[in-house]
Amino acid sequence: MEQNLAVGLDIGTTKIVAMIGRKNEYGKVEILGIGKSKSLGVHRGVVNNITQTIQSIQQAVQEAEVSADMKIDGVTVGIAGQHIRSLQHSDYITRPNSENVIDDNDIDRLINQVHKLVMLPGEEIIHVLPQEYKVDGQGEIKEPIGMYGGRLEANFHVVVGQVSSIRNIGRCVQSSGLSLEGITLEPLASANAVLSQEEKEAGVALIDIGGGTTDLAIFRDGIIRHTAVIPFGGNVITEDIKEGCSIIEKQAELLKIKFGSAWPGENKDNEIVSIPGLRGREPKEITLKNLSKIIHARVVEIIEQVYVEIKNYGHEEQKKKLIAGIVLTGGGSQLKHLKQLVEYITGMDTRIGYPNEHLAGDSDEDITSPLYATAVGLVLDGLKRQERRKKEAIEAEVQENNLVDETESQEPPVKQRRSFLDKLTERVKDFLDNAE
């Protein structure tokens, strides 16, 4: 696969999307091909049937290959699911020599120390995100590199997930004949695709309502502050309609998309939809008022759970207020009147987020749908990762040339700090290679 191409693979509960993208000369991302398939074998963001998931992945990848007319080798995958949780943690290191300035190695040491935290059995740390640093007790430091000090401490946002779930995703990707280029937390991927830098600075909560899970990512001062995965999404709404109206799932889903609304007040009592009965039975009549009451009840529950998480982060404190409010994305965000309902429950400004933040201007309408926020985010992530690797390769080459040319004294090249997810990807790869 050529260098400046990346493929995002969003393994969702409802659909699996493979998306191929590349950077154009203006630094924007062009989507070359897209494939999607019905996701079988994923429940609430977690793989529970490997064989079916592999088939769905292959179908989506094939479709993307045909639409872009190229072969796909490596993919960047997202992880979400109900096993993801996050916690706050503070840690510090004492530096042997406070007369040297703090550099990347010190920060690596500090971050690696956080990775030694003892987790519950079967859990693994996925992300360690530094929030702010303190140097010798002086707080609120955003970037300690280049400062003097003996004690370096930081608050961290630590994201934890189940090892087995992560490995299962790796296994599905490998068995589909693809190589695993990177793993990313889905709320982070969606956030990259949908949010502007200004929103991240001002403080914003991104709510990605998927089929099986609702992901939350909170930013403030440009840094991710809180993440959560809530194990409910659009599918539970469909499930409720199916139960409440005694119809089959396919009809419930269509009803939700076509006539569903999150705000019951606006349907007249006499608006009725007639649904064909099953094989020779009488058709069913469903009032739109009842339909939106069913939807409303479940949506309120989902939003209230998300709002609890937003309050847990501390949105009600003046210092942590999210000025840019809420951005809704994901397939579930397309529900009529959802924006008004969210504003009503949370009292926060709300907009629907389309993943066009970094896409080329002439991108297809379909691609900029909130449905594809995660997939677009994964493509962006894959491209970023490639640029980093390219840079590292160039630096390594420079270093080798310098070694040959020992006569000139050279500054050691700056080591790029590898994100933990790169290390996690490698660990999952190693595990899969040795497990066979």
N, C-alpha and C positions, 0 to 999 in steps of 0.2 A: 504494500500500500504506500502511496507516495507520502512524503514527509508532512506536508501541512494539511493533512486530512485527519478527521477524528470521527469516531462512531460512538454515539451514546446509545446505551441499551437500558430502557426503563422497564424493569420487570414489575408490573403492577398487579393488583388483584383482579382488575377487570380486563386490562389490555396490556399487551407487551408491544413496545414501540422500539424500532431500530431506526436511528436517524444518522445520516452521513452529512458532515458539514466541513467547510474549509474557510479559511480567512481570505477575504479578497484584499485588493491593494489598499483599500481605505481602512483596513483593520476591522471591518465588519464581517459577520459570519454569514456565508451563503449556505443554504441547505440544499444539497445536491439530490438527496433521495430519502424517502421515508417509507417504512413498511410497518404495518401493524397487524396483530393477530389477537384473537380472543384468548385471554389468559386462562388456561385451565391448570389447576395444580398449585395455585397460590391463594392462600387464605389470610386475610388481614395483613398483607404485606410479607407473609412468611411462606416459603416454599413448603408445600406438604405433599406434593407428588412430583418426584424428579422427572419421571418419564414424560408426563404430560407437559411439564414446563419446558423440557428440552424441545419437544415437538413445536410448541408455540414459539419458542425463541427462533428455531430454524425457519419457521414459516415467515416470521416478521423480517428476519435477516434476508431471506431469499427475496421477499417483496422489495426491500430497500435496495438490494443489489440490482434487481431488474430495473427499478425506477431510476437508479443512478448510472446503470450500465457499468458496474465495476465489482470487483471481489472485495469482501470484507474479511480482514484477518483478526484485528484486535478491537476490543470494545472497552468503554468505560461504563461501569455498572453502578446503579444506585442501590443503597440499602435503606430500608425503612422497616416498618413492622412493629408489632406491639411489644417487642422485647427491648426496644431502644429506650433507655432512660438517661437522665443527666443529673449531675450533682456539682456543687461548688466545692472547691478545695483550695487551701492555701499551703504554700510550701516555700522553703528558703534554702539557699546554699551559702556557706561561708567561703569566701575566696581566699586562696593561700596568700596572694599578694595584692594588697589594695592599692599599690602604686601603679599597677597596670590598668588600662582601661577595660571596661567590660566589653566582651566581644561575643560573637555567635556561639563559641564553644561554651561559654558560661550559661547561655540561655539553653543550649542543648542539654547541658548537665542538669539544669533545673527541670526541664521538661521530662528528661529520662527518669528523674527521680519520681515524678508524679506517676509515671508508668509502673512504678513498683508498688503502687497502692494495692492493697489486697481487696479483690472483688469477690462477689458471691461465686460459688462453684459454677463453672460453665460460662462465666461472663468474661468479656475482654474489653479493654479500653479501646475505643475506636478513634476518638478525637481528643486532643488536649489543647484547649484554646485559651491562651493567656489573655486575661482581661486588663489588668494594670499591674505595674511593678512598683516596688518600693526599694530604694537604695539607702542603706544605713538609716532606715526609719523614715526617710522622706518619701511621702506617698504621691499618688496620682501621677506617676511617670508613665508616659505612653511607650517610649522607646528608650530603654536604658543603655543601648549600645553606644560606646564612646564616653560614658561617664566613669568617674572614679568611685570606688566604694568597696567595703569589705563584705557586707552582707547584702545579698540580692534576694528579694522575695517577691512573690507574685500571687495573685488570685487567679485560679483557673476555672474554666467551665469544662467539665469532663463529661464526655458522652460515652456511654457504656452499652454494649450489645451482646447478644448470645453468640459464642464462637460457632456453634453448630449451624446456626442459621446463615452466618456469613460464609462458612465453608460450603454449605449446600448450594448457595448461589454461585460460588466459584465452580463447583462441580458441574452445575447445569451449563454454565458458560463453556467450560472446557469440553464437556461431552457434546456440545453443539458444534464442536470443531473450531472454536474461536479462542484467541488468547486473551487473557485478562490484563488489560493495560492499567486499569486503575479502579479503585472503589471509592465512592463518595456518598456522604450522607445525603439522602434525597431532599430534605428541607433546605440544605445548603445549595444544592444544585438549582432547585426552583428559585431560590432567592437570587442567585446570580443572574438568572434569565429574566427576572421580572422587575427587580427593584432598581431604582436609580441610586447613584452614590449619595445624592442629597437626602433621599429618604433614609438611607442607612445612617447618615450623620445625625439627622434630626430625631431619629428614634422611630422604629416601625415594627409592626408584627406582621409576618407573612403567614397566612393560613392557606395551606394547600389541601383542598378537600378532594381526596381521591376516592376510588371505589371502596377500598377496604380500610383505609386509615386516613386520618386527618393529621397533617404534619404542621408543626408550628416552628417558626424561627424568628427570634427577636433580635433586632440590631439597635445599637445606640452608639453614637460617636464613631460610626464606621466599623464597629467591632461586633461580632456575634456574641450575644449575651445569654441567650437561653434557647434550648431546643426541647421539643417534646413530640411524641407520637401518640395520638389518641386512637384507640382501636375501633373507631367507627368511621364510616364514610357514606358515600352515596348508596352503596349496596343495602345498608340497613333501611334506608328510606324506601327503596324498592320492595324490600322484604315486608315492611310494614303495610305498604299499599296492597301487596299480594294477599297478606293475611286479612287486612281490614275490608277489602272488597271481594274476597274469595275469587281471585282470578289467577291466571298463571303468570309466571315471572316476566315472560316476554311482554305480555300486555301491560303489566305493572310498570315496566321500564319505559315503554312507549308513552303511557299515560303521563308518567312523571316528566318526561322530556317535553312532550307536546303541550300538555295542559297544566302541568304542575306549577304551583306557586307557593312561596313560603309565607304568604300573608293572606289569611283566610278572609279578612274583612271585605276583600274587593270582588269576590264572586257573588253574583246574584243567586237567590235560592232556586231559580228555575233553570239554571244552566246545567244541562244534562248531557253526558256522553253515553252512547250506546256501544256496548262491547259484544262482539259475536260470541255466542255460547260455544262450549266445546261440543263438537260432533253431534249435531242434531238436537242440542239443547236450546232453550230459549235464550235470546240475547240478554245481557245484564245492563241495567241502567244505573249509572253512577253520577251523583251530583258533584259538580266541580267544588262546591263548598265543602263537602265531606272530604274530597280528595285533598284540598289544601289544608284542612284541619289535621289530617293524618300527617302530611308532610311537615306542617308547622310544628307539631308536637315533637317530632324527632329532631328537626333542625335546631329547635330551641335547646334541646338537650346537648347536641354536639357543640353549639356555640357557647353554652354555659360552661361546659368542660374546658373549652379552649380559654375562655375568659378567666377561669380559675388559674390556669397556667400563667396567663398574662399578669394576673395579680400576684402570683407566686414570685414572678420575676421582680415585682416591686413597682409596677406602673403607677401605683397611687402615690408614691413618694415624689416630691417635686423634682428631685435630682434625676429621677429615672423616668420621667414622663415621656411617653412616646408621642412626639409632636405630630409625626406624619400619620399616626393612627394605624389603620389596618389595611392590608392589601389581600384580597381573596384571589386564589387561583386554583388550578386543577379543574377536572371535569365538573365537579359538584358546584363550582362557583357560578355555573351558567344558569342555575335555578332562578326563575323569575322572582324579583323583589327580595332576593337574599340580602343585597346590599342594605336596603332599608331596614330589614329585620336586625342585621348585625349592628347597625348604627343605633337602633332602638334599644337593643339589649346592653350594649357596651358603652354607649355614649361617645364612641370614638369615630372620627372621620373614616370613611371606608371607600375604597375604589376596587374595581375588578382589575386584576393584573394580567396583561398579555405579555407573552415572552418575546417582545420585540426590542428590548433594551439594547441588544448587541447585534440584532439581525440586520442584514442588508435591507435597504429601503424597498426593494421591489419583491420582497418575499411574498409567497403565496398566502392568501387569506387563511387557508386551512392551517398552515403551520403556526401562524400567530394566535391560534386558539389557546385558551388557558389549559385545554386538555394536554397540550404538549410542553407545558412549562418545564417539567422535570427532564424530558428528553433533550430539549434545547440546552438546559443547564448542564447536562452530562456531556453534550458535545463541546460546550465552552470549556468545561473542565478538562476534557481530553486534549483540546488544543493548547490549553495553558500548560498542561503537563508536558506536552511535546516540546513547547518552546523552552521549558526548563531543562529538559534533557539535552536539547540542542546546545543550550548555553553551557551546560556541564561538559558536553563532549568537546566544545571549542576550548573551554578552560583547560581541560585535561590535555588537549593537544598543545596548547600554549606552554603548559607546564613541561611536557615531554621535550619540546623544542628547547626550552630553557635549560633542561638538564643536560642536553647535548652541549649547549653553549654555556658552560659553567663559569667562564671567565667574568661575565657581567654579573654583579650581585643583583639578584632579583627579589622583589617582594613576593612572599608566598601568595598564590592566587587565593581569592576569597572563596571559602567553601560555601556553596549554596546550602541553606538549611533544608533538608528534605522533610516534607510534611509527613506526619505519622501515617497518613493514609497510604503513602507510597510504600512505607515499611510494611504496613498491614497487607497490602496487595502482594508484596513479595513473600510474606509469611504464608498467606493463603496459597500462593503458587507453589511454594516449597512443599507445603503440607500435601497438596494434591499430587505433586510429582512423586512424593515418597509413599503416598497411600496406595498407589496402584498395586 
